[in-house]
Amino acid sequence: IKIFTDLRGWKEGHSLVLKIYKITQRFPKEEQFGLTSQLRRAAVSITSNIAEGFSRHSYKEKVRFYYMALGSITEVQNQLLVARDLKYILKEEFGQQALRTVDVHKMLNGLIKASKTHY
């Protein structure tokens, strides 16, 4: 793996980001600076922290950024629940994205575990 885009966790996270952007386009206009913005920022934060962690030289620093990405994925999970409960997204669509967040979460845990073995 030579660049962060080679990481499976980043690839799946990026796919999630793109889907979140599509989903939030349908949110009510009054949510533009609320849930829409929060959900998008949290989703982008996942892949941004993976990328930043990848570029760090010490494994301890890498893990710190990967943990931040975990926090962001959990934030996305919560915000998707809110969107579902407000009926901004269909239950089926929520289910698909919720599963995707679980997959990304697992990949991040694997990345953290692998990085921790080096320090």
Residue frames as qw, qx, qy, qz and C-alpha x, y, z in Angstrom:
[[0.000, 0.892, 0.452, 0.000, 0.00, 0.00, 0.00],
 [0.512, 0.134, 0.038, 0.848, 1.66, 3.17, -1.21],
 [0.114, -0.239, -0.035, -0.964, -1.06, 5.80, -0.85],
 [0.318, 0.084, 0.646, -0.689, -4.06, 6.22, 1.42],
 [0.671, 0.262, -0.127, -0.682, -6.47, 5.61, -1.47],
 [0.489, 0.219, -0.836, -0.118, -5.16, 2.02, -1.58],
 [0.129, -0.045, 0.819, -0.558, -6.63, 1.36, 1.88],
 [0.191, -0.388, -0.851, -0.297, -9.86, -0.61, 1.76],
 [0.185, -0.617, -0.586, 0.492, -11.23, 1.40, 4.69],
 [0.000, -0.434, 0.105, 0.895, -10.64, 4.65, 2.81],
 [0.128, -0.056, -0.735, -0.664, -12.28, 3.26, -0.35],
 [0.230, -0.522, -0.820, -0.034, -15.39, 2.13, 1.53],
 [0.172, -0.601, -0.364, 0.691, -15.45, 5.39, 3.48],
 [0.010, 0.253, -0.348, -0.903, -15.23, 7.37, 0.25],
 [0.192, -0.292, -0.817, -0.458, -18.13, 5.41, -1.20],
 [0.236, -0.618, -0.677, 0.322, -20.10, 6.24, 1.96],
 [0.112, -0.459, -0.051, 0.880, -19.27, 9.94, 1.60],
 [0.110, 0.012, -0.582, -0.806, -20.58, 9.99, -1.97],
 [0.271, -0.458, -0.825, -0.190, -23.79, 8.24, -0.91],
 [0.226, -0.584, -0.498, 0.600, -24.27, 10.63, 2.02],
 [0.008, -0.290, 0.187, 0.938, -24.00, 13.58, -0.37],
 [0.229, -0.190, -0.727, -0.619, -26.66, 12.06, -2.64],
 [0.307, -0.526, -0.781, 0.134, -28.97, 11.28, 0.26],
 [0.205, -0.547, -0.351, 0.732, -28.67, 14.72, 1.83],
 [0.002, 0.033, 0.414, 0.910, -29.52, 16.44, -1.46],
 [0.343, -0.453, -0.696, -0.439, -33.10, 15.35, -0.77],
 [0.301, -0.427, -0.617, 0.589, -33.22, 16.71, 2.78],
 [0.037, 0.910, 0.412, 0.022, -35.49, 19.72, 3.40],
 [0.375, 0.685, -0.069, 0.621, -33.93, 23.11, 2.62],
 [0.415, -0.824, 0.128, -0.364, -34.27, 24.17, 6.27],
 [0.900, -0.373, 0.153, 0.166, -31.75, 21.42, 7.13],
 [0.648, 0.676, -0.152, 0.318, -29.07, 22.88, 4.86],
 [0.130, 0.674, -0.493, 0.535, -27.14, 24.35, 7.78],
 [0.693, -0.426, 0.402, -0.420, -28.27, 21.71, 10.25],
 [0.856, -0.114, 0.502, -0.044, -28.39, 17.97, 9.71],
 [0.786, 0.608, 0.024, 0.108, -27.31, 18.13, 6.05],
 [0.219, 0.835, -0.426, 0.273, -24.13, 20.02, 6.89],
 [0.542, -0.560, 0.579, -0.239, -23.37, 17.94, 9.99],
 [0.924, 0.088, 0.369, -0.041, -23.82, 14.64, 8.20],
 [0.700, 0.680, -0.102, 0.192, -21.67, 15.68, 5.26],
 [0.011, 0.818, -0.497, 0.288, -18.89, 17.05, 7.46],
 [0.701, -0.402, 0.558, -0.187, -18.84, 13.93, 9.64],
 [0.927, 0.292, 0.233, 0.037, -18.71, 11.66, 6.58],
 [0.533, 0.766, -0.242, 0.266, -15.88, 13.61, 4.96],
 [0.320, -0.762, 0.499, -0.263, -14.06, 13.61, 8.29],
 [0.936, -0.136, 0.325, -0.020, -13.86, 9.81, 8.18],
 [0.840, 0.413, 0.103, 0.336, -11.79, 9.70, 5.01],
 [0.164, 0.884, -0.239, 0.367, -9.88, 12.88, 5.84],
 [0.546, -0.676, 0.459, -0.188, -8.67, 11.39, 9.12],
 [0.943, 0.037, 0.294, 0.154, -7.73, 8.12, 7.44],
 [0.626, 0.683, -0.028, 0.374, -5.72, 10.06, 4.87],
 [0.084, -0.867, 0.342, -0.353, -4.03, 12.21, 7.49],
 [0.781, -0.469, 0.403, -0.088, -3.25, 9.22, 9.68],
 [0.921, 0.286, 0.150, 0.216, -1.76, 7.37, 6.74],
 [0.463, 0.764, -0.161, 0.419, 0.71, 10.21, 6.13],
 [0.453, -0.811, 0.312, -0.199, 1.96, 10.28, 9.73],
 [0.474, 0.533, -0.689, 0.127, 5.35, 8.73, 10.39],
 [0.099, -0.229, 0.856, -0.452, 4.84, 7.33, 13.86],
 [0.326, -0.287, -0.871, -0.230, 2.36, 4.55, 14.40],
 [0.139, -0.453, -0.637, 0.607, 1.13, 6.26, 17.55],
 [0.174, 0.362, -0.052, -0.914, 0.15, 9.33, 15.50],
 [0.291, -0.028, -0.766, -0.573, -1.45, 7.14, 12.83],
 [0.254, -0.379, -0.879, 0.137, -3.63, 5.44, 15.43],
 [0.002, 0.420, 0.383, -0.823, -4.70, 8.80, 16.87],
 [0.314, 0.255, -0.309, -0.861, -6.13, 9.86, 13.50],
 [0.358, -0.116, -0.870, -0.320, -7.71, 6.46, 12.89],
 [0.141, -0.415, -0.773, 0.459, -9.48, 6.82, 16.24],
 [0.182, 0.385, 0.091, -0.900, -10.77, 10.22, 15.16],
 [0.366, 0.079, -0.661, -0.650, -12.13, 8.56, 12.02],
 [0.263, -0.283, -0.917, 0.097, -13.91, 6.04, 14.28],
 [0.028, 0.440, 0.483, -0.757, -15.51, 8.92, 16.15],
 [0.289, 0.304, -0.274, -0.866, -16.69, 10.38, 12.86],
 [0.343, -0.078, -0.851, -0.389, -18.21, 7.10, 11.67],
 [0.165, -0.404, -0.816, 0.379, -20.11, 6.84, 14.94],
 [0.134, 0.422, 0.157, -0.883, -21.32, 10.41, 14.47],
 [0.342, 0.132, -0.595, -0.715, -22.59, 9.47, 10.98],
 [0.267, -0.241, -0.933, -0.021, -24.38, 6.47, 12.44],
 [0.031, -0.473, -0.597, 0.647, -26.18, 8.71, 14.94],
 [0.211, 0.398, -0.107, -0.886, -27.09, 11.31, 12.34],
 [0.301, -0.013, -0.801, -0.518, -28.48, 8.65, 10.00],
 [0.161, -0.399, -0.865, 0.258, -30.73, 7.51, 12.86],
 [0.085, 0.502, 0.287, -0.811, -31.98, 11.08, 13.27],
 [0.265, 0.263, -0.481, -0.793, -32.60, 11.39, 9.52],
 [0.251, -0.175, -0.925, -0.224, -34.50, 8.10, 9.52],
 [0.107, -0.477, -0.746, 0.452, -36.63, 9.07, 12.49],
 [0.159, 0.520, 0.076, -0.836, -37.44, 12.43, 10.87],
 [0.686, 0.477, 0.549, -0.021, -38.39, 10.45, 7.73],
 [0.168, 0.811, -0.340, -0.445, -35.78, 12.22, 5.60],
 [0.240, 0.383, -0.847, -0.279, -34.58, 8.82, 4.40],
 [0.854, -0.088, -0.299, -0.417, -36.45, 5.57, 3.87],
 [0.763, -0.481, 0.409, -0.138, -35.90, 2.72, 6.31],
 [0.939, 0.233, 0.158, 0.197, -34.45, 0.53, 3.55],
 [0.461, 0.750, -0.189, 0.435, -31.97, 3.22, 2.53],
 [0.394, -0.764, 0.392, -0.327, -31.10, 3.76, 6.18],
 [0.928, -0.228, 0.295, -0.021, -30.48, 0.02, 6.58],
 [0.823, 0.460, -0.003, 0.332, -28.11, -0.08, 3.61],
 [0.223, 0.781, -0.290, 0.506, -26.08, 2.88, 4.83],
 [0.636, -0.639, 0.331, -0.278, -26.09, 1.67, 8.43],
 [0.971, -0.023, 0.179, 0.160, -24.54, -1.61, 7.25],
 [0.609, 0.636, -0.113, 0.460, -21.98, 0.34, 5.25],
 [0.167, -0.820, 0.335, -0.433, -21.01, 2.32, 8.37],
 [0.856, -0.410, 0.301, -0.087, -20.57, -0.92, 10.32],
 [0.900, 0.295, 0.061, 0.315, -18.26, -2.25, 7.59],
 [0.320, 0.763, -0.221, 0.516, -16.16, 0.93, 7.62],
 [0.532, -0.718, 0.302, -0.332, -16.05, 0.79, 11.43],
 [0.957, -0.167, 0.216, 0.095, -14.71, -2.79, 11.29],
 [0.737, 0.510, -0.036, 0.442, -12.09, -1.83, 8.70],
 [0.014, -0.831, 0.272, -0.486, -10.94, 1.07, 10.87],
 [0.758, -0.555, 0.300, -0.165, -10.65, -1.23, 13.88],
 [0.946, 0.128, 0.127, 0.269, -8.48, -3.53, 11.77],
 [0.454, 0.717, -0.128, 0.513, -6.31, -0.62, 10.69],
 [0.363, -0.791, 0.303, -0.389, -5.92, 0.48, 14.31],
 [0.913, -0.321, 0.252, -0.005, -5.05, -3.05, 15.44],
 [0.849, 0.352, 0.039, 0.391, -2.48, -3.46, 12.67],
 [0.219, 0.796, -0.198, 0.529, -0.92, -0.08, 13.43],
 [0.585, -0.715, 0.253, -0.287, -0.77, -0.77, 17.17],
 [0.973, -0.105, 0.078, 0.189, 1.36, -3.85, 16.60],
 [0.647, 0.517, -0.087, 0.553, 4.13, -1.55, 15.38],
 [0.040, 0.662, -0.319, 0.677, 4.48, 0.59, 18.51]]
